Amino acid sequence: MGTINYYFVIILFILIFSTAFAGPPYDTDDPEPVEFRHWEFYLSSRPVHDDAGWNGTAPHAEVNYGAIDNLQLHVILPFAFNTPNAGKTNYGFGDIELGFKYRFIKETSTIPQVGIFPMVDIPSGNQSKGLGNGSTQVFLPVWIQKSFGKWITYGGAGYRINNASGNKNSVYLGWLLQNQVKENLSIGIELYHITPETGDGEAENRFNIGAVYDVTDNHHILISAGRSLNGSTLFQGYIGYQLTFGPK
């Protein structure tokens, strides 16, 4: 285990046991679903730069709906791009993501809330152009969250099933700490670990620093940026607009 991996474990330990919104703009999610009969709509972009070039979404639309108490339905419809270092830029429709978030333990003063958020990526993007995976992917995570005044901490683990050629199943471990620094502004930092996702790949430890700015009660701006502490990811980012609405 290298020095960077030791630092990652130490920092992750601190975050988990520290006294801190969720999902976008971060990779780590939380167990809290959208309220019953409420909607979340995102229009966002997720660029990534690694040793092979640039790829990501520009834009993608995400919709979440509180179908019943403690249950959220989820869909992402992306336009993807792929710009390899040696080659032309490809742009087109990417892989559709479908899922649901279900919270089965509600938070109390002493107990954290816990939920699951299984998702399926449908291979609707063109794999030969680098716009899709080429095979169905399934992600099976469990998320935990606890609040302490203006602080929120959440995270968990998930298993990704990916049988596309050249890829392999992987494990995700992540945690985030967030502070409500102002009434309309929260700032967070996350650390996460991903086991090798390809046959010749390597495990990566990554971080993101992000912010959510509430323009009004219904309109929000989300942004984050980070990279890998080891591995090939030189930059990863997220910038998006969120609209929230529902019955009072």
C-alpha positions in Angstrom: 0.0 0.0 0.0 1.5 3.3 -1.1 1.9 6.5 0.8 -1.1 8.1 -1.0 -3.3 5.2 -0.1 -2.3 5.6 3.6 -3.3 9.3 3.4 -6.6 8.4 1.8 -7.5 5.9 4.5 -6.6 8.3 7.3 -8.6 11.2 5.8 -11.5 8.9 5.1 -11.5 7.7 8.7 -11.5 11.3 9.9 -14.5 12.2 7.6 -16.5 9.2 8.7 -16.1 9.9 12.4 -16.3 13.7 12.1 -19.1 15.7 13.6 -21.8 18.4 7.9 -27.3 17.7 0.0 -26.5 15.3 -2.0 -25.8 13.3 -5.1 -25.0 16.1 -7.6 -22.5 17.7 -7.8 -20.8 14.8 -6.0 -20.2 11.2 -6.9 -21.1 10.0 -3.5 -24.8 9.9 -2.8 -27.1 10.0 0.2 -30.1 7.9 1.3 -32.6 10.8 1.4 -35.2 10.6 -1.4 -37.1 13.5 -2.9 -40.2 14.3 -0.8 -43.6 12.8 -1.8 -45.0 14.4 -5.0 -42.0 16.7 -5.3 -39.7 17.0 -8.4 -36.0 17.6 -9.0 -34.8 18.6 -12.5 -31.1 19.0 -13.4 -29.4 20.3 -16.5 -25.7 19.6 -16.1 -22.4 18.7 -17.6 -19.8 16.2 -16.3 -16.4 16.6 -18.0 -13.5 14.2 -17.3 -9.9 14.4 -18.4 -7.6 11.4 -18.2 -4.6 9.9 -19.9 -6.7 9.0 -23.0 -8.3 12.5 -23.5 -11.6 14.1 -22.6 -15.0 12.6 -22.2 -18.3 13.2 -20.3 -21.8 14.6 -20.8 -22.7 18.0 -22.3 -25.4 18.3 -21.2 -27.4 15.6 -19.4 -30.9 15.9 -18.0 -31.7 14.3 -14.7 -35.2 14.0 -13.3 -36.1 12.7 -9.8 -39.7 12.3 -8.5 -41.0 11.4 -5.0 -43.4 8.7 -6.0 -44.4 7.7 -2.5 -43.1 8.4 1.0 -39.4 7.3 1.2 -39.3 6.3 -2.5 -37.8 8.3 -5.4 -37.8 7.5 -9.1 -34.8 8.5 -11.1 -33.8 8.9 -14.8 -30.8 10.5 -16.6 -30.9 11.3 -20.4 -27.4 12.2 -21.5 -25.7 13.7 -24.5 -22.1 12.4 -24.4 -18.8 13.5 -25.9 -15.5 11.7 -26.4 -12.3 13.5 -27.5 -9.3 11.1 -27.5 -5.8 12.5 -27.6 -5.2 11.0 -31.0 -8.5 11.2 -32.8 -11.6 13.2 -33.6 -14.3 14.4 -31.2 -17.5 12.3 -31.2 -20.8 13.6 -29.8 -24.2 12.0 -29.5 -26.7 10.4 -27.2 -25.2 8.4 -24.3 -26.3 5.6 -22.0 -29.7 6.1 -20.3 -29.7 5.7 -16.5 -32.8 4.4 -14.6 -33.1 3.8 -10.9 -35.0 4.3 -7.6 -33.9 5.4 -4.2 -35.6 3.8 -1.2 -35.0 4.9 2.4 -35.7 2.1 4.9 -34.4 3.7 8.1 -35.2 7.3 9.0 -32.8 9.5 10.9 -33.3 10.3 14.6 -31.2 12.1 17.1 -29.1 9.0 17.5 -29.7 6.8 14.5 -28.5 7.7 10.9 -30.8 7.3 7.9 -30.1 4.4 5.6 -31.2 3.7 2.1 -30.5 1.9 -1.2 -30.3 3.5 -4.7 -30.0 0.7 -7.4 -29.5 1.9 -10.9 -29.3 0.4 -14.4 -27.5 2.0 -17.3 -29.0 1.1 -20.6 -26.5 0.8 -23.5 -28.1 3.4 -25.7 -24.9 5.2 -26.6 -22.6 4.3 -29.4 -19.7 2.2 -27.9 -17.5 2.4 -31.1 -17.4 6.2 -30.8 -16.8 6.1 -27.0 -20.3 7.4 -26.2 -21.6 4.3 -24.4 -20.5 1.3 -22.5 -21.8 -1.3 -25.0 -23.5 -3.4 -22.4 -26.0 -3.0 -19.5 -24.5 -1.9 -16.2 -26.0 -2.3 -12.8 -25.0 -0.3 -9.7 -26.1 -1.6 -6.2 -25.2 0.8 -3.4 -26.2 1.3 0.2 -26.0 4.9 1.6 -25.9 6.2 5.2 -26.3 9.8 6.4 -26.2 11.7 9.7 -26.7 15.4 10.5 -25.1 17.5 13.2 -26.4 21.0 13.2 -24.9 22.7 10.1 -22.9 19.6 9.3 -24.0 16.6 7.2 -21.9 13.5 6.6 -22.9 10.7 4.4 -21.5 7.9 2.2 -21.5 4.2 1.7 -20.5 1.5 -0.7 -21.7 -0.1 -3.9 -21.1 -2.9 -6.4 -21.1 -2.2 -10.1 -21.8 -5.1 -12.5 -20.3 -4.4 -15.9 -19.9 -7.2 -18.5 -18.9 -5.1 -21.4 -15.9 -6.3 -23.4 -12.7 -5.3 -21.6 -14.4 -4.2 -18.4 -14.9 -5.9 -15.1 -17.1 -5.6 -12.0 -16.0 -3.0 -9.5 -16.6 -1.7 -6.0 -17.2 1.9 -5.0 -16.4 3.2 -1.5 -17.0 6.9 -0.7 -17.7 9.4 2.0 -18.5 13.1 2.1 -18.5 15.9 4.7 -20.6 19.1 4.0 -21.2 22.3 5.9 -24.0 24.8 5.5 -21.7 27.9 5.6 -24.5 30.3 4.8 -28.3 30.0 4.6 -28.1 29.6 0.8 -24.6 28.1 0.4 -23.2 24.7 1.3 -19.6 23.4 0.7 -18.5 19.8 0.7 -15.5 17.6 0.2 -15.6 13.9 -0.7 -13.1 11.1 -1.0 -13.8 7.8 -2.7 -12.1 4.6 -3.9 -12.9 2.6 -7.0 -11.5 -0.8 -7.6 -10.2 -1.6 -11.2 -13.0 -1.2 -13.8 -11.1 -2.8 -16.7 -9.0 -5.9 -17.0 -5.8 -3.9 -17.2 -6.9 -1.0 -15.1 -5.9 0.1 -11.6 -7.7 1.1 -8.4 -8.1 4.8 -8.0 -8.6 7.1 -5.0 -10.2 10.4 -5.9 -11.5 13.6 -4.3 -14.0 16.3 -5.1 -14.6 19.7 -3.6 -18.0 21.2 -4.4 -20.7 23.8 -3.6 -24.4 24.2 -3.9 -25.8 27.8 -4.1 -29.5 28.3 -3.6 -30.4 31.2 -5.9 -34.0 30.9 -4.6 -36.0 28.2 -2.9 -36.5 26.5 -6.3 -33.4 27.4 -8.3 -30.0 26.1 -7.5 -26.5 26.1 -8.9 -24.2 23.1 -8.3 -20.5 22.8 -9.0 -17.6 20.5 -8.1 -14.1 19.7 -9.3 -11.4 17.2 -8.4 -9.1 14.5 -9.6 -7.5 11.2 -8.6 -4.9 11.0 -5.9 -3.4 8.1 -7.8 -4.4 6.9 -11.2 -5.1 8.4 -14.6 -7.9 10.8 -13.8 -6.3 14.3 -14.2 -9.5 16.3 -13.8 -13.2 15.6 -13.1 -15.9 18.3 -12.8 -19.6 18.9 -12.5 -21.6 22.1 -13.3 -25.3 22.2 -13.3 -28.6 23.9 -12.7 -31.3 22.4 -10.5 -35.0 23.2 -10.4 -37.0 21.9 -7.4 -40.8 22.1 -7.1 -43.8 20.4 -5.6 -46.9 21.0 -3.4 -46.4 23.1 -0.3 
